[in-house]
Amino acid sequence: MCVLISEGNYMAEQIISRFFVVGINYRTASAEQRSMFSLSETAYTLLLQDAKQANIRSLFALSTCNRSEIYFFGHDESIIVDLFLRHTKGDINVFKTAGFVKRGTVAFEHLFNVAAGFDSQILGDYEVLGQLKKAVLISRGYDMIGPVMDRTINFAQQASKAIKTKTHLSTGTVSVSYAAVEWLKNNIQTRDKKILLFGTGKFGRNIAKNLRHYFESNIVVINRTDETAKQFAEETGLNWRPFNALKNVVQEADVIIVCTHSSEYTILPEFLTGEKPQCIMDLSVPLNVHPDVTNINGVQLAGIDEVSQILRHTMEKRKGELPKAKAIISEYLGELNSWMQMQRYSPIIKELKSKLHQLSPAHVDGTQLVSCRVNKTISELAVNLREKNEKGCLYIHAFKDFLQPGVAE
């Protein structure tokens, strides 16, 4: 008589209960606090080595500007909290107020949410998945990704990929530099236009990159420091002009993008003649374009508020995709749980596979055919174990079916 077994859920619960996340992120911690817990690559490798000596089998750490989080399988988070503090400049009092520990189902959900961009400052930010993959690769190099962690990461990545391809959670403009270009595409006919980029700081560099990608227009850069403008132009293949030619360059341009962040106005009404249509985009904080330029005929002035409308529209669309994305995560979490339940059969399957290979020469000719029949038998057993849960009977039937002389596969 075949007896149904029910330890599957218990097995999965045991695995789930040993999964932890220890960390600190933007939701509860300031940038200054997060920087205290930042893990350099050197610190990360030392943490991995110490964790291994502490008999932690599976662990990886994700450290970005928004978060420093350690994911691991274990029985007690205190060891990892100690390692976290040891290998960063973190303070235990700060961790107690701004850090967190998640365990079990909540920890799994957190990992899946992070991988999918749910937990990013910008909803749907897909960059975090690449950062996660890099973190796992480093940990794998120290043999700190065990089979259950490996499968967990695999399911999280599959869910993230499915969300990206089946929803619009990661589509649309999410940075001001991209939004600026999007606004230009929607409002200005930029073909054959002369574009002036005034300001080559980090923000200006991002805009220049996007301008080059989307437009074939003549782009000129100018900066209050000529050497900076020259070096930037050489790096990007753009044209540059000296700062003392600013007034003339402004008059020549059709589109002027300002991101100088000066404490005073840098684009003045007297720079403009009103002889042709011109668009000025002021992305500086504080504003660097004198408001009186709007009184000049043919001048259109757009500020950060107009550009931000595109960002708000994108975020509303992304929020509308959340129900679909959450359903996908639930589906993959369910598959991970099913896989965990199947782990109770792993010794049976390994034993059977070994014995079938031992028995096969007497009953089957041809190495390739043997391998094919063994794999088919094991595959059918795995399916039946998952669906019927009758361990003893299915084990016997698998032997019986394999040993029966049958038609060649």
Helices and strands as residue ranges (DSSP letters): H 7-17, E 19-25, H 31-36, H 41-53, E 58-63, E 67-73, H 78-86, H 92-98, E 99-103, H 105-116, H 127-141, H 147-166, H 176-187, E 194-198, H 202-214, E 218-222, H 226-236, E 239-240, G 243-245, H 246-252, E 255-258, G 269-271, E 278-282, G 291-295, E 299-302, H 304-320, H 322-342, G 343-345, H 346-359, G 360-362, H 367-388, H 391-403
